[in-house]
Amino acid sequence: MKFLSDEYLDELGDLVPPDLPEVPHVNVRLQFHATGTPEGEVDYHLVAERGVVVQAGRGRLADSDLTIRASYRDLLAFESGELHAATAFVTGQFAVTGDRAKVLDLMVVLQSGNYQRFIADLWARTTW
């Protein structure tokens, strides 16, 4: 399946793993807005509670903590491991709006083994 296609985002929502170790006080509702994708502009989201992704998929969250606007190319580099999240934030490749304090929560989630396991199976079946 193609990265950020309807199929990919449907699968993303189905990959939420149950019963993973939690990280207290790490909660973030993240909205992504991808530009320049083969599908046009794409909105998708991740919700993490206690450091664990509990919801993901296509669409917009009405009450997101953070919104990240990024190009398809930069999101692809991030998901493939070629672009570190911290680098993307510092260089402006990820344009962030919202509660900037939640960026630290997001970094804990994105750098966790939980997130890496969450995305590994999907990434193995993804093309771009």
Phi, psi and omega in degrees: 000153182275141178304128179069011173287169176305316181299315180300312183291327173296315178295321178304317179293335181274352186268003183298115184277140178276157167056046174265157177302142183259158174239103183305147174068013177249098183227131180206137176249108190249127176253128173255142171232108182263134179246155175069027179273162175299341179266005186089209176281136185231131174251132174211169188215161171226140174236123177243133175235129181054037175083002183242132176293122182247348179205142176202154175154188181288150172109181184252145172268133179290333186230052180287151175278320184226149169235131176247124176252125183209159177283156176306314182300317181289322177294321177298315178297322179295308183295331180279351180092001180282337181238120179281143182303317181300318178298317181298322179289314184294320183277351182084007177295330170253108177276120187250133170232157180110206184284095184298337176297334180286348177300323179296317176299316180299318180299320177300316181294309185295331181268358183281153173299330179300312180294319181299318176293324180301319188262341188301313182295316180297315182298324181296338181255013188252141172243173179216000000 
